[in-house]
Amino acid sequence: MKNERRIMKRLLYIAMTAMAVAVTTACKNVDEEPHINQGYATSYRVPDAEPMTAEDSAIVAAQQLEYDTNAK
């Protein structure tokens, strides 16, 4: 009985050691950020805003009125 217990303890220690080694050596070379390709555009220009026409304003006002009446 004692001999079996001693063997089980040794197997447990070996397994725990193997898992600790596997966990600490598994992820050594992980890149958290992807590499940027050369020649990639680094800036983006947002297009200039255009004022809404009267027709566009009427459509937005109608949608807002519809939302306000149905949201209650």
C-alpha positions, 0 to 999 in steps of 0.5 A: 500500500505504501509502495503504491502511494509512493509511486503515485506521488512520483507520477504526480510530481513528474506530471506536474513538472512536465505540465509546468515546463510545457506551459512556460515554454509553449509561448516564447515567440508570440507577436502581439501586433502584426507586422506592417507591410512596406508601402502601406498607406499610413494616413487616411484623409476623411472626405470633406462634408457636404451640406444637406440639401432641402430634400435630404433635410426633409427625409431626415425630419420625416424619419425623426418624426416617425421615430419619435411617434413610434418610440413612445 
